Structure formats: C-alpha cells, structure tokens
Amino acid sequence: MTTQAAGLDTATLTTADLLSLPPTVDVETGGRAFGLGRTTAYRLAREGQFPCKVIRVGGAWKVVTADLRRVLALSEAEEAPAC
C-alpha cells in the first residue's frame, strides 16, 4: 500500500492517520511517523535499526503498524471523538 493509495498527506501523519493505518505499511510511511526521509528509513530497515518492527514480505519491507503505535505510545483510546 502506498501513502497516496491510503489517501494520506505526503508531509505529515496525524494521530488519526496513524490510528487508521492497515496492519502493515511501507517503510516510507512508517518512516514518516518518526520524521524520517525515505532513504534513511530504508537504510535503517536494511541495517535492522528501524525504530519498530519491520518484516520482509517477498521483496518488500513492511512496518508492523501495531509495533509502530506501541513505540509512539498511541492507542485507540487517544482517537479524538468525531464532531
């Protein structure tokens, strides 16, 4: 899944964006949650130094969204109520 396919802004991820992510996301999207650029995010994934769990699916790197939320200390309870 790409960031554009998810309908997310390419600059920032809000708490609501993070809470609405699917079970895994690409490394670029995961990196954005930590303020990392694409190149740095992929380098950290390859080196095993990404801030949260990253898995290989075929030839692609995927960030495990549940671990991303854990590292960022986010929970479903933090979602703002709808207006």
Secondary structure, 3 states (H helix, E strand, C coil): CCCCCCCCCCCCCCHHHHHCCCCEEEHHHHHHHCCCCHHHHHHHHHCCCCCCCEEEECCEEEEEHHHHHHHCCCCHHHCCCCC
